[in-house]
Amino acid sequence: MAIPKIPTIKITCGSTDCEHGHHAFNDPSHKYKKRGNGRTHLDPGVCKACGADVVDWHRVHRGDIKDAAHTFEALKLELIRWKFWTDDFNAQSRTRFADDGMDATIVSVLPQLEKTIGPVAEAGWSKKQVPTDPAKLRSVIQYAQHAVAACCRDCVAKWHGIPNEKPLDKRELKYLAGLVIEYLRIRLPSNDNKRRA
């Protein structure tokens, strides 16, 4: 008997499950003047749906890799981030990781970030760098980019306090790459790569 395929739930940066502690936060540096796009609460940095004010934005924006554990816990409060921390990798990503291995995957993180989020975010492009549809994700790095909010310049600006108006500098890229690499090490322990991928 065939096992029925579980339908994929489409998740966006605006999706929420506030009842279970998974929100969608307003950009802490932006003042919202009107309700729209499902935004009930307008205060900077709070959940747009329920108003939860649970992220220490000042601490997260410091960009301290030594404080990555705290940053990761804050990121997991947002539904889209939590999904990419907990959902299984798709078959294509697992196969690619098994073929490449951890070392080659880590080496490719910085060039991937330079390409997808390094440049200035042009109009209409700032939200489109990494797909969220599981069928379109090609690598574990893309999962990591969503999990640590290094997937597009809008998420980088909100979660890491780095404005869209300028290319990312080497320090900023190194910090974001460090978060991606730490995510990979947590989700894909080196002694268990092939089984966990």
C-alpha positions in Angstrom: 0.0 0.0 0.0 1.4 3.4 -1.0 2.0 6.0 1.6 0.0 9.1 0.8 2.0 12.2 0.1 1.6 14.9 2.7 0.8 18.2 1.0 3.3 21.0 1.4 2.1 24.0 3.2 3.1 27.2 1.5 5.0 29.3 4.0 6.0 33.0 3.4 7.8 35.6 5.5 4.3 36.8 6.6 2.9 33.4 7.7 2.1 33.1 11.4 1.2 30.4 14.0 1.0 32.7 17.0 -0.9 30.2 19.1 2.2 28.0 19.0 4.7 30.8 19.5 5.7 31.2 15.8 5.3 34.8 14.5 6.0 37.1 11.6 7.8 40.2 12.9 7.6 43.8 11.6 11.0 45.2 10.7 12.2 46.9 13.9 13.6 49.8 12.0 10.4 50.6 10.0 7.4 52.5 11.1 4.2 51.2 9.6 1.5 53.8 8.9 -1.4 51.7 7.7 -2.7 48.2 8.1 -2.1 45.9 5.1 -0.8 42.5 4.0 -2.4 40.9 7.1 -0.6 43.4 9.4 -2.8 43.9 12.5 -0.1 45.3 14.8 2.0 48.2 13.4 4.7 48.7 16.1 8.3 48.1 14.9 9.7 44.7 15.8 6.5 43.1 17.1 4.5 40.3 15.5 2.3 41.8 12.8 -0.5 39.4 13.7 -0.6 39.3 17.5 1.7 42.1 18.6 4.1 39.8 20.5 7.3 41.7 21.4 9.7 38.9 22.2 12.9 39.6 20.2 15.8 41.6 21.7 16.5 43.3 18.4 19.4 45.3 19.8 21.2 42.1 20.8 20.4 40.3 17.6 21.6 43.3 15.5 25.0 43.3 17.2 26.1 40.6 14.7 28.2 38.8 17.3 29.0 35.2 16.1 29.8 34.3 19.7 26.1 35.0 20.5 24.8 32.8 17.6 22.9 30.5 20.1 20.8 33.4 21.2 20.3 34.7 17.6 19.2 31.2 16.6 16.6 31.0 19.4 15.3 34.4 18.4 15.1 33.4 14.7 13.1 30.3 15.6 10.3 32.5 17.0 9.4 33.5 13.4 7.4 30.8 11.7 9.3 30.7 8.4 12.6 30.4 10.2 11.3 27.7 12.6 10.1 25.7 9.5 13.6 25.7 8.0 15.1 24.7 11.4 12.8 21.8 11.8 11.6 20.5 8.3 13.5 17.7 6.6 15.7 18.6 3.7 14.2 17.6 0.3 15.7 14.7 -1.7 17.7 16.9 -4.1 19.3 18.8 -1.2 20.1 15.5 0.6 21.6 13.9 -2.5 23.7 17.0 -3.3 25.0 17.1 0.3 25.8 13.4 0.3 27.7 13.9 -3.0 29.6 17.0 -1.9 30.2 16.3 1.8 30.4 18.8 4.6 33.8 20.3 3.7 32.9 21.2 0.1 29.5 22.5 1.2 31.1 24.8 3.8 33.6 26.1 1.2 30.7 27.0 -1.1 28.8 29.0 1.6 30.6 32.4 1.2 30.5 32.4 -2.6 26.7 31.6 -2.5 26.0 34.5 -0.1 28.1 36.9 -2.2 26.0 36.0 -5.2 22.6 35.9 -3.7 22.6 38.7 -1.0 25.9 40.5 -1.4 24.9 43.1 -3.9 22.6 46.1 -3.3 19.0 44.9 -3.3 17.5 46.4 -6.4 13.8 47.3 -6.6 11.6 44.1 -6.8 14.6 41.8 -6.3 15.2 42.1 -2.5 12.7 39.2 -1.7 13.5 36.9 -4.6 16.9 35.4 -4.1 16.2 32.0 -2.5 12.9 30.1 -3.2 10.8 28.9 -0.3 9.0 26.2 -2.2 10.5 22.9 -1.1 10.3 21.6 -4.6 12.6 24.4 -5.8 15.2 24.2 -3.1 18.5 22.8 -4.5 20.9 22.7 -1.5 21.1 22.5 2.2 22.7 26.0 2.0 19.4 27.4 0.8 17.6 25.9 3.8 20.2 27.5 6.0 19.8 30.8 4.4 16.1 30.9 5.3 16.7 29.5 8.8 19.3 32.3 9.6 17.6 35.1 7.6 20.3 35.3 5.0 18.0 34.5 2.2 17.2 38.0 0.9 18.2 41.6 1.6 14.8 42.4 3.3 15.4 39.5 5.8 19.0 40.5 6.3 17.9 44.1 7.0 15.2 43.1 9.5 17.1 40.4 11.3 20.7 41.6 11.1 20.2 45.3 10.9 22.1 45.7 7.7 20.5 48.2 5.3 19.6 47.3 1.7 21.1 50.4 0.2 24.7 49.1 0.1 26.6 46.0 -0.8 27.4 43.7 2.1 31.0 44.2 3.2 33.5 41.4 4.1 32.7 41.5 7.8 29.0 41.3 7.2 29.3 38.4 4.7 31.7 36.6 7.1 29.2 36.9 9.9 26.2 35.7 7.8 28.4 32.8 6.4 29.3 31.9 10.0 25.6 31.6 10.9 24.9 29.5 7.8 27.9 27.2 8.6 26.8 26.8 12.3 23.3 25.9 11.1 24.8 23.2 8.8 26.9 21.8 11.6 23.9 21.7 14.0 21.5 20.1 11.4 24.1 17.9 9.7 26.6 16.6 12.3 29.9 15.6 10.5 29.9 12.1 12.1 26.4 11.5 10.7 26.3 13.4 7.4 25.0 10.8 5.1 22.3 9.4 7.5 21.0 12.8 8.7 21.1 14.7 5.3 
